[in-house]
Amino acid sequence: MPSSRRSLLIAFLTLPLIHAARTKAFAQAGPELPLTLECRDGDDLTLEREAGPFFKPNSPRNRELHSDALDGKAITVAGFVFDNRCRPLAGSLVEIWHADENGDYDSIGFRLRGHQFTDVQGRWWFNTIVPALYPGRTRHFHFKVQRPGGRVLTTQLYFPGEPGNVGDRLFHETLLLDMKQTGDGRFGRFDFVV
């Protein structure tokens, strides 16, 4: 039986920091993907992408978004925030927003929108749903990431194996989530380098 999202999150949260930037966690669960530009090169920051028309400021501090769409397919999205010298950035703002299970964005309230701050080891995570497709775009999450005192990175993260990736003008393979299927949903990992 595949692991659960909770067990993968616990494994992620207990991952020794010294290996976090150089280890592909859970590599045995799937093939190696062309993932996040790693901080080892010193100049490879996470690529920027536009916020799109659906961004709303002042999202609530919340990492448990799944209850906003109980009919959606569950996913945990997690990772680290590093600087370009592989140092974890504690206290970094990480904000997410995305389409719901029908491909719609909440323009009135804050459904499927939230933010948090990285822990002392630079870790972040959200429990949410897999966004539905909507015309003209491939499946994606929107993120804003800001290290303490730094500029805001606005970007989007994508799902591997989506047919729409090829035709989406904003898609880039370095913004792919490292995705694992579990017994109760998916677990996606991405490390931001800012």
C-alpha positions in Angstrom: 0.0 0.0 0.0 1.4 3.5 -0.9 2.4 5.8 1.9 0.0 8.5 3.0 0.4 12.2 2.5 0.8 12.5 6.3 3.6 10.0 6.4 5.5 11.7 3.6 5.0 15.1 5.3 6.4 13.6 8.6 9.3 12.2 6.6 9.9 15.6 5.0 9.8 17.3 8.4 12.3 15.0 9.9 14.7 15.1 6.9 18.1 16.2 8.2 18.8 19.7 7.0 22.4 19.0 6.1 21.1 16.8 3.3 18.0 18.6 2.3 19.4 20.8 -0.4 21.3 17.9 -2.1 18.9 15.0 -1.7 15.9 14.2 -3.7 13.6 13.0 -0.9 11.5 10.0 -1.7 13.6 9.2 -4.8 12.7 5.5 -4.6 9.0 6.3 -5.2 9.5 7.5 -8.8 11.9 8.5 -11.7 14.1 11.5 -11.4 12.6 14.6 -12.9 14.2 17.7 -14.2 13.4 19.6 -11.0 14.0 22.8 -9.2 17.2 24.6 -10.1 19.4 23.7 -7.1 21.2 26.3 -5.1 24.5 24.5 -5.7 25.4 26.7 -8.7 25.2 30.0 -6.8 23.3 31.9 -9.5 20.2 29.7 -10.1 17.3 31.4 -8.6 13.7 30.1 -9.0 12.2 31.4 -12.2 9.7 34.2 -11.9 6.2 34.0 -13.5 3.4 36.4 -13.6 0.8 36.5 -10.8 -2.1 36.4 -13.2 -5.4 38.2 -12.8 -6.6 36.3 -9.8 -4.1 37.4 -7.0 -5.7 38.9 -3.9 -3.6 40.5 -1.2 -4.1 39.9 2.5 -4.7 36.1 2.4 -5.2 34.5 5.8 -2.3 32.7 7.6 -3.4 29.2 6.9 -1.8 26.0 5.6 -4.9 23.8 5.8 -6.8 24.6 2.6 -8.3 21.2 1.9 -11.3 21.9 4.0 -12.2 24.7 1.5 -13.0 22.1 -1.2 -13.7 18.7 0.4 -14.7 17.3 -3.0 -11.3 18.1 -4.5 -8.4 15.6 -4.8 -6.2 16.0 -1.8 -2.5 17.1 -2.2 0.2 18.2 0.2 2.7 20.6 -1.3 5.9 21.1 0.7 9.5 22.3 0.3 12.2 24.5 1.6 13.2 28.1 0.9 16.9 28.5 0.4 19.2 31.3 -0.6 21.6 30.8 -3.6 24.3 29.4 -1.2 22.0 26.6 0.0 21.3 28.2 3.4 17.7 27.7 4.7 15.8 30.9 5.1 13.7 30.9 8.3 10.8 33.3 8.5 10.3 33.6 4.8 6.7 34.3 3.6 5.2 31.7 1.3 1.8 32.4 -0.2 -0.3 30.1 -2.4 -3.5 30.6 -4.4 -5.0 28.4 -7.1 -8.2 27.3 -8.9 -10.7 25.1 -7.2 -12.1 21.7 -8.2 -14.1 23.3 -11.0 -11.3 25.5 -12.4 -12.6 28.7 -10.7 -10.8 31.2 -8.5 -12.5 32.7 -5.4 -12.7 36.5 -6.2 -14.9 37.4 -3.2 -13.3 35.6 -0.2 -10.1 33.6 0.4 -11.1 30.1 -0.5 -7.9 28.1 -1.5 -5.7 31.0 -0.6 -3.3 31.2 2.3 0.1 32.1 3.5 2.6 31.0 6.2 6.2 31.6 7.3 9.0 29.0 7.0 10.1 27.3 10.1 13.7 27.6 11.5 14.9 25.1 8.9 13.3 27.0 6.0 10.5 24.5 5.5 6.9 25.2 4.3 3.9 23.1 3.5 0.2 23.4 2.5 -2.6 20.7 2.6 -4.9 21.6 -0.3 -6.5 20.2 -3.5 -5.3 19.6 -7.0 -6.6 22.5 -9.0 -8.8 21.8 -11.9 -7.9 22.8 -15.4 -9.4 25.9 -17.0 -9.3 27.1 -20.6 -5.9 28.4 -21.8 -3.7 27.1 -19.0 -2.2 23.9 -17.8 -2.7 22.8 -14.1 -0.7 25.0 -11.7 -0.3 26.6 -8.3 0.5 30.3 -7.9 3.1 31.3 -5.3 4.7 34.4 -3.8 7.9 33.9 -1.7 9.7 36.6 0.2 12.8 36.1 2.3 13.0 38.4 5.4 13.9 41.8 4.1 14.1 40.6 0.5 12.2 41.2 -2.7 9.1 39.1 -3.6 9.4 36.2 -6.0 6.2 35.6 -7.9 6.0 32.2 -9.7 3.9 29.2 -10.6 4.5 25.5 -10.0 3.4 22.8 -12.4 2.4 19.2 -12.4 4.5 16.6 -14.3 2.9 14.7 -17.1 0.1 17.2 -17.9 -0.7 17.3 -21.6 -1.2 21.1 -21.3 2.3 21.7 -20.2 3.6 21.8 -23.8 1.2 24.5 -25.0 1.3 26.7 -21.9 3.5 29.8 -22.6 4.4 30.2 -18.9 5.4 26.5 -18.3 9.0 25.7 -17.6 10.3 22.3 -16.6 12.4 23.8 -13.7 9.0 24.7 -12.1 7.7 21.1 -12.0 6.7 19.7 -8.6 8.4 16.4 -7.7 5.2 14.4 -7.4 4.4 11.2 -5.5 1.1 9.3 -5.4 0.0 8.2 -1.9 -2.9 6.1 -0.6 -4.8 9.3 0.3 -3.8 11.8 -2.4 -0.6 13.3 -3.8 2.5 14.7 -2.3 4.4 17.4 -4.2 7.8 18.8 -3.3 9.5 22.0 -4.5 12.4 24.0 -3.0 12.4 27.7 -3.8 15.8 29.4 -4.2 15.5 33.2 -3.6 
